[in-house]
Amino acid sequence: MILNTTHNNPEHSKIIDNLIGHPFTLVQKLKMKGVGSKRMIIDDVSPNMQSMMNKVSDINYANIELRPKGILVMINQGLKNFTWIIPYYQLVLYKVNGSSIHAQGRFVHFKNNKTFKENKKFFDKLLDKKVKYDAQFSMPQSI
């Protein structure tokens, strides 16, 4: 689900909290050494997300925020902000010449440059959270 979060809307906060949980508390954020990524340059997006990209040759940026049951991918388009809500069970990450986040029939590919390399620890933390979440719902070994 993608929301236009340019302006504060209490309904959007309720939707986000219901899908992927409330934000971490300050103590939890300090224990985790942060829950947000630095901004990254978007290299490519799926065709159904092209409307959120800048029409001119401006650079598109996004950052990611961790939540207990998923992530928020916040995309900036000029003065507009869009938030893509992704629960962990729908999240798929690919690391090919940068990194791609896939979910809900959409994807965002981040450019492999200095800003992406600065987020290596964040992506390790994201993968760790996803693995811990998926471990709660283990599949049976045999049928």
C-alpha positions in Angstrom: 0.0 0.0 0.0 1.3 3.4 -0.9 0.1 6.6 0.9 0.6 10.2 0.0 2.1 11.5 3.3 3.0 15.0 2.3 0.5 16.3 4.9 -0.1 14.8 8.4 -3.2 12.7 8.4 -4.3 10.7 11.5 -6.0 8.1 9.3 -2.7 7.3 7.6 -1.0 6.8 11.0 -3.8 4.3 12.0 -3.4 2.4 8.8 0.4 2.2 9.2 0.1 1.1 12.8 -2.4 -1.6 12.0 -0.4 -3.1 9.2 3.2 -3.0 10.6 3.0 -1.9 14.2 3.6 1.2 16.2 7.0 2.9 15.9 9.7 1.7 18.3 10.1 3.5 21.6 13.1 5.7 22.2 14.7 3.0 24.4 14.2 0.4 21.7 15.7 2.7 19.1 18.8 3.3 21.3 19.2 -0.4 21.9 19.0 -1.1 18.2 21.3 1.8 17.4 18.7 3.4 15.1 15.8 2.3 13.1 16.1 4.5 10.0 18.4 4.4 7.0 20.3 7.3 5.5 18.8 8.5 2.2 19.6 6.5 -0.8 19.4 7.3 -4.5 16.7 5.5 -6.4 18.1 3.9 -9.6 14.9 2.3 -11.0 11.3 1.6 -10.0 8.6 -0.7 -11.3 6.3 0.8 -14.0 3.4 1.1 -11.6 5.5 3.4 -9.4 6.7 5.8 -12.2 4.1 8.4 -11.2 5.9 8.9 -7.9 9.2 9.7 -9.6 10.4 13.2 -10.7 9.5 13.9 -14.3 12.7 16.0 -15.0 16.2 14.7 -14.5 16.3 15.3 -10.8 17.6 12.6 -8.5 15.0 10.6 -6.6 15.7 9.8 -3.0 14.2 7.3 -0.5 14.9 6.1 3.0 13.7 3.2 5.0 12.3 3.0 8.5 12.0 -0.3 10.5 8.8 -1.2 12.4 8.0 -4.3 14.5 6.1 -6.1 11.7 7.5 -4.4 8.5 9.2 -1.4 6.9 8.3 2.0 5.5 9.9 3.1 2.3 9.6 6.9 2.2 10.0 8.3 -1.3 10.5 12.0 -2.0 9.2 13.6 -5.2 10.0 17.3 -5.1 7.8 18.7 -2.3 5.6 15.5 -2.1 6.3 12.5 0.1 5.0 9.0 -0.5 5.2 6.1 2.0 5.2 2.5 0.8 4.1 0.2 3.6 5.6 -3.3 3.4 4.9 -6.1 6.0 7.8 -8.4 6.5 5.9 -11.4 5.1 5.7 -9.6 1.7 9.2 -8.2 1.7 11.8 -9.7 -0.7 15.3 -8.2 -0.9 17.8 -8.7 -3.8 21.4 -7.5 -3.8 22.4 -7.1 -7.4 24.5 -4.0 -8.3 22.9 -2.1 -5.4 19.8 -3.4 -3.7 16.2 -4.0 -4.7 13.1 -4.1 -2.5 10.3 -6.1 -4.0 6.7 -6.5 -2.6 3.1 -6.2 -3.7 4.0 -6.4 -7.4 6.3 -3.4 -7.1 10.0 -2.8 -6.7 12.5 -0.1 -6.0 16.2 -0.5 -6.9 18.8 1.6 -5.1 21.9 2.7 -6.8 25.2 1.2 -5.6 27.2 4.3 -4.6 28.6 5.9 -1.4 25.2 6.5 0.1 24.2 2.9 -0.4 27.4 1.6 1.1 26.9 3.8 4.2 23.6 1.8 4.8 25.2 -1.7 4.9 24.7 -2.0 8.7 21.1 -0.9 8.3 20.4 -3.6 5.6 22.1 -6.2 7.9 19.7 -5.0 10.7 16.7 -5.2 8.3 17.6 -8.8 7.2 18.0 -9.8 10.8 14.6 -8.4 11.7 13.0 -10.2 8.8 14.6 -13.5 9.7 13.4 -13.2 13.3 9.9 -12.3 12.1 9.8 -15.2 9.6 11.1 -17.7 12.3 7.9 -17.1 14.3 5.9 -18.8 11.5 8.1 -21.8 10.7 6.9 -24.2 8.1 6.4 -27.9 8.9 9.4 -30.1 7.9 7.3 -32.7 6.1 3.7 -33.3 5.3 
